[in-house]
Amino acid sequence: MYLSTITISLRPSILDVQGKAVELGIHTLGLSAVSNVRIGKSIHMNVEASSEDEAKRITEEACKKLLANTVMEDFSFTVKKV
Amino acid sequence: MYLSTITISLRPSILDVQGKAVELGIHTLGLSAVSNVRIGKSIHMNVEASSEDEAKRITEEACKKLLANTVMEDFSFTVKKV
């Protein structure tokens, strides 16, 4: 079995309003050193596969078809045998 | 300047209903090899600091005070000079 760790983030050209709101909150806490906050998703899942290549293929298919909106988001992932 | 990459995930003992819903969706796509989907947040932010230790301190303070709900969530982060 493999553990896939996927990170999905908004493309850099897309305004991240959630990140902007969080940045404002962080500044209100007195942490003015923080800037350019961007918020994405982190997804962990188990993949039952006979090889690492197959696990990668399944993970990529799940990202493209369901997890990421490829118009607005980029995704990257790592696959680790567990 | 440093780039902090933070991952926030629900504690393992907490039911992840969002993950369960996504798992169902993935199975509906025909990818039955996927199980135990858990969804968290991935946050990137720039931190202006004079040393890596200071950047880590600021990042940890932001996580504890604002970004993570430490009752239900765990967080981890890496800090990289950019």
Backbone of each chain as nested JSON, in Angstrom:
{
  "chains": [
    {"id": "A", "residues": [
      {"number": 1, "name": "MET", "atoms": {"N": [0.837, -1.192, 0.0], "CA": [0.0, 0.0, 0.0], "C": [0.881, 1.255, 0.0]}},
      {"number": 2, "name": "TYR", "atoms": {"N": [0.363, 2.293, -0.616], "CA": [1.114, 3.543, -0.725], "C": [0.319, 4.685, -0.084]}},
      {"number": 3, "name": "LEU", "atoms": {"N": [1.057, 5.625, 0.473], "CA": [0.429, 6.833, 1.028], "C": [0.721, 7.989, 0.076]}},
      {"number": 4, "name": "SER", "atoms": {"N": [-0.354, 8.549, -0.484], "CA": [-0.197, 9.718, -1.36], "C": [-0.437, 10.984, -0.559]}},
      {"number": 5, "name": "THR", "atoms": {"N": [0.458, 11.927, -0.696], "CA": [0.297, 13.236, -0.055], "C": [0.207, 14.283, -1.162]}},
      {"number": 6, "name": "ILE", "atoms": {"N": [-0.949, 14.894, -1.246], "CA": [-1.236, 15.813, -2.357], "C": [-1.35, 17.241, -1.819]}},
      {"number": 7, "name": "THR", "atoms": {"N": [-0.744, 18.173, -2.512], "CA": [-0.918, 19.584, -2.17], "C": [-1.565, 20.291, -3.346]}},
      {"number": 8, "name": "ILE", "atoms": {"N": [-2.661, 20.974, -3.085], "CA": [-3.373, 21.706, -4.136], "C": [-3.371, 23.176, -3.764]}},
      {"number": 9, "name": "SER", "atoms": {"N": [-2.888, 24.004, -4.679], "CA": [-2.85, 25.445, -4.365], "C": [-3.394, 26.236, -5.538]}},
      {"number": 10, "name": "LEU", "atoms": {"N": [-3.948, 27.392, -5.229], "CA": [-4.418, 28.288, -6.281], "C": [-3.235, 28.697, -7.152]}},
      {"number": 11, "name": "ARG", "atoms": {"N": [-3.459, 28.839, -8.447], "CA": [-2.39, 29.315, -9.327], "C": [-1.946, 30.712, -8.865]}},
      {"number": 12, "name": "PRO", "atoms": {"N": [-0.66, 31.012, -9.011], "CA": [-0.136, 32.284, -8.48], "C": [-0.862, 33.523, -9.008]}},
      {"number": 13, "name": "SER", "atoms": {"N": [-1.409, 33.436, -10.227], "CA": [-2.056, 34.624, -10.804], "C": [-3.458, 34.854, -10.241]}},
      {"number": 14, "name": "ILE", "atoms": {"N": [-3.978, 33.882, -9.487], "CA": [-5.355, 34.005, -8.972], "C": [-5.323, 34.619, -7.573]}},
      {"number": 15, "name": "LEU", "atoms": {"N": [-6.159, 35.638, -7.374], "CA": [-6.23, 36.302, -6.068], "C": [-6.75, 35.333, -5.013]}},
      {"number": 16, "name": "ASP", "atoms": {"N": [-6.033, 35.232, -3.894], "CA": [-6.429, 34.326, -2.808], "C": [-7.073, 35.151, -1.684]}},
      {"number": 17, "name": "VAL", "atoms": {"N": [-8.402, 35.295, -1.759], "CA": [-9.093, 36.163, -0.791], "C": [-9.034, 35.579, 0.621]}},
      {"number": 18, "name": "GLN", "atoms": {"N": [-9.08, 34.246, 0.724], "CA": [-8.977, 33.603, 2.042], "C": [-7.614, 33.913, 2.66]}},
      {"number": 19, "name": "GLY", "atoms": {"N": [-6.579, 33.826, 1.836], "CA": [-5.233, 34.143, 2.308], "C": [-5.115, 35.589, 2.764]}},
      {"number": 20, "name": "LYS", "atoms": {"N": [-5.741, 36.489, 2.004], "CA": [-5.703, 37.923, 2.362], "C": [-6.365, 38.146, 3.725]}},
      {"number": 21, "name": "ALA", "atoms": {"N": [-7.493, 37.479, 3.944], "CA": [-8.211, 37.639, 5.214], "C": [-7.371, 37.104, 6.371]}},
      {"number": 22, "name": "VAL", "atoms": {"N": [-6.733, 35.959, 6.154], "CA": [-5.898, 35.37, 7.206], "C": [-4.693, 36.268, 7.485]}},
      {"number": 23, "name": "GLU", "atoms": {"N": [-4.123, 36.85, 6.425], "CA": [-2.986, 37.758, 6.58], "C": [-3.365, 38.945, 7.471]}},
      {"number": 24, "name": "LEU", "atoms": {"N": [-4.555, 39.483, 7.228], "CA": [-5.045, 40.597, 8.046], "C": [-5.156, 40.157, 9.502]}},
      {"number": 25, "name": "GLY", "atoms": {"N": [-5.67, 38.956, 9.717], "CA": [-5.796, 38.426, 11.077], "C": [-4.449, 38.266, 11.751]}},
      {"number": 26, "name": "ILE", "atoms": {"N": [-3.483, 37.784, 10.995], "CA": [-2.131, 37.606, 11.55], "C": [-1.526, 38.955, 11.926]}},
      {"number": 27, "name": "HIS", "atoms": {"N": [-1.735, 39.964, 11.063], "CA": [-1.217, 41.303, 11.378], "C": [-1.878, 41.858, 12.64]}},
      {"number": 28, "name": "THR", "atoms": {"N": [-3.187, 41.585, 12.784], "CA": [-3.911, 42.06, 13.968], "C": [-3.335, 41.444, 15.245]}},
      {"number": 29, "name": "LEU", "atoms": {"N": [-2.789, 40.241, 15.11], "CA": [-2.142, 39.582, 16.258], "C": [-0.791, 40.205, 16.587]}},
      {"number": 30, "name": "GLY", "atoms": {"N": [-0.329, 41.122, 15.736], "CA": [0.957, 41.766, 15.982], "C": [2.11, 41.152, 15.208]}},
      {"number": 31, "name": "LEU", "atoms": {"N": [1.798, 40.168, 14.347], "CA": [2.874, 39.521, 13.576], "C": [2.972, 40.185, 12.197]}},
      {"number": 32, "name": "SER", "atoms": {"N": [3.539, 41.396, 12.184], "CA": [3.554, 42.159, 10.926], "C": [4.623, 41.656, 9.958]}},
      {"number": 33, "name": "ALA", "atoms": {"N": [5.464, 40.719, 10.403], "CA": [6.52, 40.188, 9.537], "C": [5.981, 39.223, 8.485]}},
      {"number": 34, "name": "VAL", "atoms": {"N": [4.701, 38.843, 8.618], "CA": [4.128, 37.846, 7.711], "C": [3.475, 38.525, 6.511]}},
      {"number": 35, "name": "SER", "atoms": {"N": [3.73, 38.007, 5.314], "CA": [3.091, 38.564, 4.121], "C": [2.824, 37.457, 3.115]}},
      {"number": 36, "name": "ASN", "atoms": {"N": [2.034, 37.798, 2.098], "CA": [1.756, 36.9, 0.976], "C": [1.267, 35.512, 1.428]}},
      {"number": 37, "name": "VAL", "atoms": {"N": [0.237, 35.518, 2.282], "CA": [-0.322, 34.247, 2.769], "C": [-1.19, 33.635, 1.676]}},
      {"number": 38, "name": "ARG", "atoms": {"N": [-0.951, 32.373, 1.364], "CA": [-1.774, 31.67, 0.367], "C": [-2.216, 30.341, 0.964]}},
      {"number": 39, "name": "ILE", "atoms": {"N": [-3.485, 30.041, 0.797], "CA": [-4.051, 28.863, 1.45], "C": [-4.491, 27.837, 0.411]}},
      {"number": 40, "name": "GLY", "atoms": {"N": [-4.054, 26.626, 0.591], "CA": [-4.446, 25.545, -0.314], "C": [-4.924, 24.347, 0.478]}},
      {"number": 41, "name": "LYS", "atoms": {"N": [-5.033, 23.221, -0.208], "CA": [-5.483, 22.001, 0.446], "C": [-4.354, 20.989, 0.506]}},
      {"number": 42, "name": "SER", "atoms": {"N": [-4.387, 20.213, 1.573], "CA": [-3.428, 19.123, 1.715], "C": [-4.243, 17.846, 1.892]}},
      {"number": 43, "name": "ILE", "atoms": {"N": [-4.046, 16.889, 1.022], "CA": [-4.861, 15.663, 1.055], "C": [-3.955, 14.449, 1.22]}},
      {"number": 44, "name": "HIS", "atoms": {"N": [-4.297, 13.619, 2.184], "CA": [-3.576, 12.354, 2.373], "C": [-4.535, 11.227, 2.019]}},
      {"number": 45, "name": "MET", "atoms": {"N": [-4.048, 10.224, 1.309], "CA": [-4.912, 9.06, 1.073], "C": [-4.077, 7.818, 0.849]}},
      {"number": 46, "name": "ASN", "atoms": {"N": [-4.657, 6.691, 1.197], "CA": [-3.998, 5.413, 0.949], "C": [-4.382, 4.921, -0.438]}},
      {"number": 47, "name": "VAL", "atoms": {"N": [-3.415, 4.362, -1.144], "CA": [-3.678, 3.81, -2.469], "C": [-3.148, 2.376, -2.5]}},
      {"number": 48, "name": "GLU", "atoms": {"N": [-4.043, 1.46, -2.8], "CA": [-3.677, 0.046, -2.921], "C": [-3.204, -0.173, -4.353]}},
      {"number": 49, "name": "ALA", "atoms": {"N": [-1.907, -0.419, -4.526], "CA": [-1.381, -0.575, -5.887], "C": [-0.201, -1.535, -5.857]}},
      {"number": 50, "name": "SER", "atoms": {"N": [0.068, -2.134, -7.004], "CA": [1.133, -3.147, -7.063], "C": [2.506, -2.515, -7.268]}},
      {"number": 51, "name": "SER", "atoms": {"N": [2.536, -1.26, -7.685], "CA": [3.838, -0.599, -7.874], "C": [3.69, 0.892, -7.6]}},
      {"number": 52, "name": "GLU", "atoms": {"N": [4.823, 1.551, -7.397], "CA": [4.788, 2.994, -7.149], "C": [4.239, 3.737, -8.368]}},
      {"number": 53, "name": "ASP", "atoms": {"N": [4.608, 3.26, -9.565], "CA": [4.109, 3.913, -10.781], "C": [2.594, 3.853, -10.863]}},
      {"number": 54, "name": "GLU", "atoms": {"N": [2.031, 2.679, -10.486], "CA": [0.572, 2.559, -10.54], "C": [-0.068, 3.492, -9.501]}},
      {"number": 55, "name": "ALA", "atoms": {"N": [0.528, 3.563, -8.31], "CA": [-0.001, 4.452, -7.265], "C": [0.028, 5.903, -7.744]}},
      {"number": 56, "name": "LYS", "atoms": {"N": [1.117, 6.273, -8.437], "CA": [1.208, 7.637, -8.968], "C": [0.138, 7.896, -10.024]}},
      {"number": 57, "name": "ARG", "atoms": {"N": [-0.087, 6.888, -10.874], "CA": [-1.082, 7.041, -11.933], "C": [-2.479, 7.258, -11.328]}},
      {"number": 58, "name": "ILE", "atoms": {"N": [-2.812, 6.43, -10.313], "CA": [-4.126, 6.542, -9.665], "C": [-4.263, 7.907, -8.989]}},
      {"number": 59, "name": "THR", "atoms": {"N": [-3.204, 8.331, -8.296], "CA": [-3.249, 9.629, -7.597], "C": [-3.439, 10.763, -8.595]}},
      {"number": 60, "name": "GLU", "atoms": {"N": [-2.696, 10.705, -9.702], "CA": [-2.808, 11.771, -10.704], "C": [-4.21, 11.814, -11.305]}},
      {"number": 61, "name": "GLU", "atoms": {"N": [-4.78, 10.621, -11.556], "CA": [-6.134, 10.576, -12.116], "C": [-7.135, 11.195, -11.139]}},
      {"number": 62, "name": "ALA", "atoms": {"N": [-6.995, 10.856, -9.851], "CA": [-7.907, 11.416, -8.839], "C": [-7.769, 12.933, -8.781]}},
      {"number": 63, "name": "CYS", "atoms": {"N": [-6.532, 13.436, -8.858], "CA": [-6.304, 14.891, -8.822], "C": [-6.966, 15.562, -10.013]}},
      {"number": 64, "name": "LYS", "atoms": {"N": [-6.716, 15.016, -11.211], "CA": [-7.207, 15.665, -12.432], "C": [-8.717, 15.604, -12.544]}},
      {"number": 65, "name": "LYS", "atoms": {"N": [-9.305, 14.459, -12.142], "CA": [-10.735, 14.274, -12.354], "C": [-11.587, 14.84, -11.232]}},
      {"number": 66, "name": "LEU", "atoms": {"N": [-11.037, 14.923, -10.03], "CA": [-11.897, 15.285, -8.912], "C": [-11.291, 16.317, -7.956]}},
      {"number": 67, "name": "LEU", "atoms": {"N": [-10.052, 16.099, -7.53], "CA": [-9.548, 16.869, -6.388], "C": [-9.189, 18.302, -6.751]}},
      {"number": 68, "name": "ALA", "atoms": {"N": [-8.541, 18.477, -7.901], "CA": [-8.095, 19.823, -8.276], "C": [-8.957, 20.381, -9.399]}},
      {"number": 69, "name": "ASN", "atoms": {"N": [-9.186, 21.664, -9.35], "CA": [-9.787, 22.385, -10.468], "C": [-8.611, 22.915, -11.284]}},
      {"number": 70, "name": "THR", "atoms": {"N": [-8.277, 22.208, -12.36], "CA": [-7.011, 22.518, -13.053], "C": [-7.048, 23.858, -13.791]}},
      {"number": 71, "name": "VAL", "atoms": {"N": [-8.204, 24.469, -13.893], "CA": [-8.26, 25.81, -14.489], "C": [-7.645, 26.836, -13.522]}},
      {"number": 72, "name": "MET", "atoms": {"N": [-7.946, 26.647, -12.24], "CA": [-7.528, 27.637, -11.243], "C": [-6.45, 27.137, -10.297]}},
      {"number": 73, "name": "GLU", "atoms": {"N": [-6.246, 25.831, -10.241], "CA": [-5.36, 25.271, -9.217], "C": [-4.241, 24.427, -9.807]}},
      {"number": 74, "name": "ASP", "atoms": {"N": [-3.135, 24.417, -9.128], "CA": [-2.027, 23.513, -9.439], "C": [-2.001, 22.416, -8.39]}},
      {"number": 75, "name": "PHE", "atoms": {"N": [-1.532, 21.229, -8.763], "CA": [-1.37, 20.198, -7.747], "C": [-0.003, 19.54, -7.861]}},
      {"number": 76, "name": "SER", "atoms": {"N": [0.468, 19.039, -6.732], "CA": [1.694, 18.248, -6.723], "C": [1.484, 17.153, -5.691]}},
      {"number": 77, "name": "PHE", "atoms": {"N": [2.193, 16.053, -5.846], "CA": [2.024, 14.989, -4.858], "C": [3.282, 14.152, -4.718]}},
      {"number": 78, "name": "THR", "atoms": {"N": [3.357, 13.482, -3.586], "CA": [4.413, 12.496, -3.384], "C": [3.728, 11.183, -3.011]}},
      {"number": 79, "name": "VAL", "atoms": {"N": [4.368, 10.079, -3.359], "CA": [3.833, 8.751, -3.057], "C": [4.905, 7.988, -2.29]}},
      {"number": 80, "name": "LYS", "atoms": {"N": [4.49, 7.409, -1.171], "CA": [5.452, 6.719, -0.309], "C": [4.904, 5.346, 0.061]}},
      {"number": 81, "name": "LYS", "atoms": {"N": [5.74, 4.328, -0.003], "CA": [5.289, 2.974, 0.365], "C": [5.108, 2.916, 1.883]}},
      {"number": 82, "name": "VAL", "atoms": {"N": [3.972, 2.358, 2.324], "CA": [3.755, 2.233, 3.778], "C": [3.437, 0.779, 4.142]}}
    ]},
    {"id": "B", "residues": [
      {"number": 1, "name": "MET", "atoms": {"N": [14.495, 36.902, 3.782], "CA": [13.1, 36.496, 3.918], "C": [13.002, 34.976, 3.879]}},
      {"number": 2, "name": "TYR", "atoms": {"N": [12.024, 34.476, 4.581], "CA": [11.83, 33.032, 4.65], "C": [10.443, 32.663, 4.136]}},
      {"number": 3, "name": "LEU", "atoms": {"N": [10.356, 31.463, 3.539], "CA": [9.065, 30.941, 3.093], "C": [8.655, 29.833, 4.055]}},
      {"number": 4, "name": "SER", "atoms": {"N": [7.534, 30.037, 4.742], "CA": [7.013, 28.999, 5.637], "C": [5.954, 28.193, 4.908]}},
      {"number": 5, "name": "THR", "atoms": {"N": [6.066, 26.888, 4.981], "CA": [5.062, 25.993, 4.41], "C": [4.453, 25.199, 5.556]}},
      {"number": 6, "name": "ILE", "atoms": {"N": [3.177, 25.44, 5.801], "CA": [2.499, 24.867, 6.958], "C": [1.466, 23.852, 6.486]}},
      {"number": 7, "name": "THR", "atoms": {"N": [1.413, 22.709, 7.151], "CA": [0.357, 21.73, 6.878], "C": [-0.461, 21.55, 8.144]}},
      {"number": 8, "name": "ILE", "atoms": {"N": [-1.763, 21.705, 8.025], "CA": [-2.663, 21.541, 9.167], "C": [-3.615, 20.406, 8.854]}},
      {"number": 9, "name": "SER", "atoms": {"N": [-3.676, 19.422, 9.733], "CA": [-4.569, 18.288, 9.48], "C": [-5.366, 17.972, 10.738]}},
      {"number": 10, "name": "LEU", "atoms": {"N": [-6.541, 17.41, 10.526], "CA": [-7.359, 16.97, 11.654], "C": [-6.611, 15.882, 12.409]}},
      {"number": 11, "name": "ARG", "atoms": {"N": [-6.729, 15.863, 13.733], "CA": [-6.123, 14.792, 14.511], "C": [-6.7, 13.444, 14.064]}},
      {"number": 12, "name": "PRO", "atoms": {"N": [-5.876, 12.399, 14.08], "CA": [-6.324, 11.101, 13.544], "C": [-7.605, 10.571, 14.192]}},
      {"number": 13, "name": "SER", "atoms": {"N": [-7.85, 10.926, 15.448], "CA": [-9.027, 10.398, 16.131], "C": [-10.317, 11.116, 15.73]}},
      {"number": 14, "name": "ILE", "atoms": {"N": [-10.193, 12.226, 15.002], "CA": [-11.379, 13.006, 14.638], "C": [-11.885, 12.562, 13.265]}},
      {"number": 15, "name": "LEU", "atoms": {"N": [-13.187, 12.314, 13.178], "CA": [-13.794, 11.89, 11.912], "C": [-13.69, 13.003, 10.88]}},
      {"number": 16, "name": "ASP", "atoms": {"N": [-13.191, 12.666, 9.691], "CA": [-13.047, 13.662, 8.631], "C": [-14.185, 13.462, 7.62]}},
      {"number": 17, "name": "VAL", "atoms": {"N": [-15.286, 14.183, 7.826], "CA": [-16.455, 13.978, 6.965], "C": [-16.193, 14.457, 5.533]}},
      {"number": 18, "name": "GLN", "atoms": {"N": [-15.413, 15.509, 5.409], "CA": [-15.074, 16.001, 4.065], "C": [-14.281, 14.93, 3.306]}},
      {"number": 19, "name": "GLY", "atoms": {"N": [-13.343, 14.329, 4.015], "CA": [-12.542, 13.253, 3.416], "C": [-13.408, 12.071, 3.009]}},
      {"number": 20, "name": "LYS", "atoms": {"N": [-14.371, 11.723, 3.854], "CA": [-15.271, 10.601, 3.538], "C": [-16.067, 10.887, 2.269]}},
      {"number": 21, "name": "ALA", "atoms": {"N": [-16.551, 12.125, 2.145], "CA": [-17.338, 12.504, 0.965], "C": [-16.473, 12.426, -0.295]}},
      {"number": 22, "name": "VAL", "atoms": {"N": [-15.232, 12.912, -0.184], "CA": [-14.331, 12.886, -1.338], "C": [-13.988, 11.44, -1.704]}},
      {"number": 23, "name": "GLU", "atoms": {"N": [-13.823, 10.595, -0.683], "CA": [-13.518, 9.183, -0.93], "C": [-14.642, 8.525, -1.738]}},
      {"number": 24, "name": "LEU", "atoms": {"N": [-15.877, 8.836, -1.349], "CA": [-17.035, 8.309, -2.078], "C": [-16.987, 8.768, -3.536]}},
      {"number": 25, "name": "GLY", "atoms": {"N": [-16.658, 10.046, -3.73], "CA": [-16.57, 10.583, -5.09], "C": [-15.494, 9.886, -5.901]}},
      {"number": 26, "name": "ILE", "atoms": {"N": [-14.361, 9.627, -5.268], "CA": [-13.269, 8.94, -5.971], "C": [-13.691, 7.523, -6.348]}},
      {"number": 27, "name": "HIS", "atoms": {"N": [-14.4, 6.842, -5.442], "CA": [-14.867, 5.486, -5.756], "C": [-15.862, 5.509, -6.911]}},
      {"number": 28, "name": "THR", "atoms": {"N": [-16.714, 6.549, -6.943], "CA": [-17.693, 6.678, -8.027], "C": [-16.996, 6.846, -9.375]}},
      {"number": 29, "name": "LEU", "atoms": {"N": [-15.803, 7.432, -9.354], "CA": [-15.007, 7.574, -10.583], "C": [-14.38, 6.249, -11.02]}},
      {"number": 30, "name": "GLY", "atoms": {"N": [-14.509, 5.23, -10.18], "CA": [-13.95, 3.928, -10.528], "C": [-12.601, 3.664, -9.892]}},
      {"number": 31, "name": "LEU", "atoms": {"N": [-12.134, 4.587, -9.054], "CA": [-10.819, 4.39, -8.427], "C": [-11.014, 3.768, -7.041]}},
      {"number": 32, "name": "SER", "atoms": {"N": [-11.327, 2.471, -7.045], "CA": [-11.658, 1.815, -5.77], "C": [-10.414, 1.506, -4.931]}},
      {"number": 33, "name": "ALA", "atoms": {"N": [-9.224, 1.733, -5.497], "CA": [-7.981, 1.448, -4.765], "C": [-7.687, 2.5, -3.694]}},
      {"number": 34, "name": "VAL", "atoms": {"N": [-8.458, 3.591, -3.711], "CA": [-8.179, 4.7, -2.79], "C": [-8.988, 4.537, -1.502]}},
      {"number": 35, "name": "SER", "atoms": {"N": [-8.334, 4.735, -0.362], "CA": [-9.051, 4.666, 0.916], "C": [-8.459, 5.658, 1.901]}},
      {"number": 36, "name": "ASN", "atoms": {"N": [-9.182, 5.851, 2.998], "CA": [-8.713, 6.682, 4.107], "C": [-8.283, 8.09, 3.659]}},
      {"number": 37, "name": "VAL", "atoms": {"N": [-9.153, 8.754, 2.928], "CA": [-8.853, 10.112, 2.448], "C": [-9.028, 11.1, 3.606]}},
      {"number": 38, "name": "ARG", "atoms": {"N": [-8.019, 11.923, 3.827], "CA": [-8.12, 12.943, 4.875], "C": [-7.694, 14.281, 4.285]}},
      {"number": 39, "name": "ILE", "atoms": {"N": [-8.467, 15.305, 4.588], "CA": [-8.232, 16.594, 3.951], "C": [-7.823, 17.634, 4.985]}},
      {"number": 40, "name": "GLY", "atoms": {"N": [-6.747, 18.309, 4.711], "CA": [-6.281, 19.354, 5.607], "C": [-5.986, 20.62, 4.831]}},
      {"number": 41, "name": "LYS", "atoms": {"N": [-5.286, 21.542, 5.482], "CA": [-4.946, 22.801, 4.833], "C": [-3.447, 22.887, 4.621]}},
      {"number": 42, "name": "SER", "atoms": {"N": [-3.097, 23.551, 3.549], "CA": [-1.694, 23.807, 3.256], "C": [-1.545, 25.312, 3.118]}},
      {"number": 43, "name": "ILE", "atoms": {"N": [-0.696, 25.906, 3.936], "CA": [-0.567, 27.36, 3.933], "C": [0.877, 27.756, 3.629]}},
      {"number": 44, "name": "HIS", "atoms": {"N": [1.038, 28.643, 2.687], "CA": [2.358, 29.197, 2.376], "C": [2.357, 30.657, 2.785]}},
      {"number": 45, "name": "MET", "atoms": {"N": [3.442, 31.111, 3.41], "CA": [3.522, 32.548, 3.693], "C": [4.98, 32.989, 3.786]}},
      {"number": 46, "name": "ASN", "atoms": {"N": [5.194, 34.244, 3.45], "CA": [6.525, 34.813, 3.584], "C": [6.68, 35.389, 4.984]}},
      {"number": 47, "name": "VAL", "atoms": {"N": [7.855, 35.187, 5.569], "CA": [8.129, 35.736, 6.892], "C": [9.431, 36.518, 6.825]}},
      {"number": 48, "name": "GLU", "atoms": {"N": [9.349, 37.784, 7.182], "CA": [10.528, 38.644, 7.203], "C": [11.187, 38.468, 8.568]}},
      {"number": 49, "name": "ALA", "atoms": {"N": [12.36, 37.86, 8.606], "CA": [13.005, 37.589, 9.899], "C": [14.512, 37.608, 9.713]}},
      {"number": 50, "name": "SER", "atoms": {"N": [15.207, 37.858, 10.804], "CA": [16.663, 37.983, 10.708], "C": [17.36, 36.632, 10.791]}},
      {"number": 51, "name": "SER", "atoms": {"N": [16.655, 35.61, 11.237], "CA": [17.269, 34.281, 11.313], "C": [16.196, 33.213, 11.12]}},
      {"number": 52, "name": "GLU", "atoms": {"N": [16.638, 31.999, 10.832], "CA": [15.686, 30.908, 10.632], "C": [14.926, 30.633, 11.925]}},
      {"number": 53, "name": "ASP", "atoms": {"N": [15.618, 30.725, 13.056], "CA": [14.955, 30.491, 14.345], "C": [13.832, 31.486, 14.583]}},
      {"number": 54, "name": "GLU", "atoms": {"N": [14.089, 32.751, 14.226], "CA": [13.047, 33.757, 14.417], "C": [11.862, 33.479, 13.492]}},
      {"number": 55, "name": "ALA", "atoms": {"N": [12.16, 33.087, 12.241], "CA": [11.08, 32.76, 11.295], "C": [10.247, 31.594, 11.824]}},
      {"number": 56, "name": "LYS", "atoms": {"N": [10.922, 30.598, 12.407], "CA": [10.191, 29.456, 12.973], "C": [9.317, 29.887, 14.147]}},
      {"number": 57, "name": "ARG", "atoms": {"N": [9.859, 30.784, 14.982], "CA": [9.109, 31.256, 16.144], "C": [7.839, 31.991, 15.696]}},
      {"number": 58, "name": "ILE", "atoms": {"N": [7.982, 32.871, 14.696], "CA": [6.828, 33.624, 14.19], "C": [5.796, 32.676, 13.578]}},
      {"number": 59, "name": "THR", "atoms": {"N": [6.277, 31.713, 12.796], "CA": [5.358, 30.757, 12.154], "C": [4.602, 29.955, 13.206]}},
      {"number": 60, "name": "GLU", "atoms": {"N": [5.321, 29.491, 14.224], "CA": [4.669, 28.689, 15.266], "C": [3.625, 29.516, 16.018]}},
      {"number": 61, "name": "GLU", "atoms": {"N": [3.963, 30.782, 16.283], "CA": [3.004, 31.642, 16.982], "C": [1.74, 31.834, 16.136]}},
      {"number": 62, "name": "ALA", "atoms": {"N": [1.925, 32.051, 14.818], "CA": [0.76, 32.222, 13.93], "C": [-0.092, 30.95, 13.917]}},
      {"number": 63, "name": "CYS", "atoms": {"N": [0.569, 29.791, 13.884], "CA": [-0.176, 28.516, 13.882], "C": [-0.982, 28.358, 15.159]}},
      {"number": 64, "name": "LYS", "atoms": {"N": [-0.319, 28.589, 16.301], "CA": [-0.978, 28.335, 17.586], "C": [-2.098, 29.326, 17.861]}},
      {"number": 65, "name": "LYS", "atoms": {"N": [-1.876, 30.601, 17.476], "CA": [-2.85, 31.629, 17.827], "C": [-3.974, 31.774, 16.818]}},
      {"number": 66, "name": "LEU", "atoms": {"N": [-3.726, 31.388, 15.562], "CA": [-4.742, 31.689, 14.55], "C": [-5.006, 30.544, 13.578]}},
      {"number": 67, "name": "LEU", "atoms": {"N": [-3.955, 29.961, 13.02], "CA": [-4.173, 29.085, 11.865], "C": [-4.75, 27.726, 12.238]}},
      {"number": 68, "name": "ALA", "atoms": {"N": [-4.253, 27.148, 13.326], "CA": [-4.707, 25.804, 13.699], "C": [-5.607, 25.862, 14.928]}},
      {"number": 69, "name": "ASN", "atoms": {"N": [-6.597, 24.996, 14.952], "CA": [-7.394, 24.776, 16.149], "C": [-6.73, 23.597, 16.867]}},
      {"number": 70, "name": "THR", "atoms": {"N": [-5.92, 23.907, 17.856], "CA": [-5.052, 22.86, 18.433], "C": [-5.829, 21.807, 19.232]}},
      {"number": 71, "name": "VAL", "atoms": {"N": [-7.113, 22.052, 19.466], "CA": [-7.93, 21.012, 20.118], "C": [-8.193, 19.863, 19.136]}},
      {"number": 72, "name": "MET", "atoms": {"N": [-8.445, 20.242, 17.877], "CA": [-8.847, 19.247, 16.879], "C": [-7.798, 18.995, 15.813]}},
      {"number": 73, "name": "GLU", "atoms": {"N": [-6.821, 19.891, 15.698], "CA": [-5.9, 19.81, 14.563], "C": [-4.436, 19.75, 15.003]}},
      {"number": 74, "name": "ASP", "atoms": {"N": [-3.653, 19.079, 14.183], "CA": [-2.197, 19.09, 14.35], "C": [-1.601, 19.969, 13.256]}},
      {"number": 75, "name": "PHE", "atoms": {"N": [-0.459, 20.585, 13.554], "CA": [0.201, 21.321, 12.484], "C": [1.689, 20.979, 12.433]}},
      {"number": 76, "name": "SER", "atoms": {"N": [2.238, 21.11, 11.25], "CA": [3.688, 20.96, 11.086], "C": [4.105, 21.986, 10.04]}},
      {"number": 77, "name": "PHE", "atoms": {"N": [5.358, 22.392, 10.077], "CA": [5.791, 23.377, 9.078], "C": [7.275, 23.241, 8.782]}},
      {"number": 78, "name": "THR", "atoms": {"N": [7.639, 23.756, 7.617], "CA": [9.048, 23.871, 7.262], "C": [9.306, 25.336, 6.916]}},
      {"number": 79, "name": "VAL", "atoms": {"N": [10.525, 25.775, 7.161], "CA": [10.912, 27.16, 6.875], "C": [12.141, 27.12, 5.972]}},
      {"number": 80, "name": "LYS", "atoms": {"N": [12.073, 27.878, 4.893], "CA": [13.163, 27.848, 3.914], "C": [13.56, 29.276, 3.561]}},
      {"number": 81, "name": "LYS", "atoms": {"N": [14.849, 29.546, 3.498], "CA": [15.3, 30.896, 3.123], "C": [15.052, 31.118, 1.635]}},
      {"number": 82, "name": "VAL", "atoms": {"N": [14.477, 32.289, 1.291], "CA": [14.246, 32.571, -0.139], "C": [14.861, 33.922, -0.519]}}
    ]}
  ]
}
